[in-house]
Amino acid sequence: MLRKSRLWVKYIGMTLAVLLWTSTGVSVSAGKEADAAKEDRQIREAYEEYLERLNGIMRRWEIDSSGFSVIEEQIFPLQTACFGEVYLVPAMEKQYHRLVLFFIKENGEVVYWTDQLAANNWNVGMLEQPIVEIGAVSFQDLNQDGRMDIVLIAACRNRTGEYADRKYNVGDVLFQGEEGFYRDYRISDKLNRFGMNKSAESIIAYVRDGYSAEFLYTASTKEELLKNGFVIAKEQDYFRQFEKLGYLEVMPGSYTMAEFSIFMIYLVDENGTIVWSFQPMGDYDNLYALKGIACRDIDGDGMKDLLVAARYSYAGSVEDVVIENDYEIYYQRTSGFEVDTEVKKKVRCREEDTVAELVDQARAYWGWSPEL
């Protein structure tokens, strides 16, 4: 008999509840209530059909005929406490791009499966997910209980929206228990929310070794940053008078975790309190080199803005490292800063561009001549 995760029943109920809540939580007019109810029914029926196909897989050779495609290059042998020696066989659902991990005996018997993965819930309330491929799989005893756990990174790409066609990672850890594997939702949340999903090494450093980048986003003082290992880029550290926020230290720097440098910029007042923070590197994996930071009025409103240019690296499609030049502009507003969404559509950052040249190009976009 096929054994499922001990949290399977609870998980299915929660997932259906999320699906239904998401699709009905939006306020609709009375005239659209019938359409909303129909959509709810279609989502539920589609999800039940997906589960029926998944539940029906008892043997290795039934995976493909049930609408799933095995990821052959990511099949690994694994010794488990409850099933003995099995093969981890990941497969992607062909229509909805949901990832399932099958645990299969040498004779082809499926003894366990789980789709309790963060990437399968990335598009909340939807069956369709943005999973493209498996980025990494690693086996480590993360909680020191003598059992091998699974570190998993799913490479994802959105079809639409601001980050369309840009690949990003969704990390996960599956702990081995007495009856199968389970996921700690709190760990998955922090891994992905605080950028600790860049590599299997980053995830291991957080879960097993206790390192964390969370403080970069939650610290309230300069002292707290330095105490946790933040390194200031001294050559770009200076004070400036900001029209709405006062006299502040522009403090760029990085925190290295599993050989990946996470780049941040903080605005700190004279008492050491963090007034504002920026994360210019976006979905890049690593800060390769900081080119510079300019505090200039870019959009011509009389207030200093911030332009930062740097070189970043990320993993390419064939496991090579890609290095790109990029920049961000942050406009000073009455209540803080607002990230640019216009200039970057027109002004590309070339390798030879200096910070001053990027400032001039950005000012020209807004109709202002370069300042002498």
Secondary structure, DSSP 8 states (H G I E B T S, - for coil): --EE-TTHHHHHHHHHHHHHHHHHSS---GGGHHHHHHHHHHHHHHHHHHHHHHHT--BTTHHHHTTEEE-GGG-EEEEETTTEEEEEEEEEETTT--EEEEEE-TTSBEEEEE---GGGGSSTT-S---EEEEEEEEEE-SSSSSS-EEEEEEEEEBSSSTTBT-EEEEEEEEEE-SSSEEE-HHHHHHHHHTT--S-HHHHHHHHTT---STHHHH--BHHHHHHTT-EE-GGG-EEEEETTTEEEEEEEEEEEETTEEEEEEEEE-TTSBEEEEE-TTTT-SEEEEEEEEEEE--SSSSS-EEEEEEEEEEE-TTS-EEEEEEEEEEEEETTEEEE-SSHHHH----TT--HHHHHHHHHHHTT-----
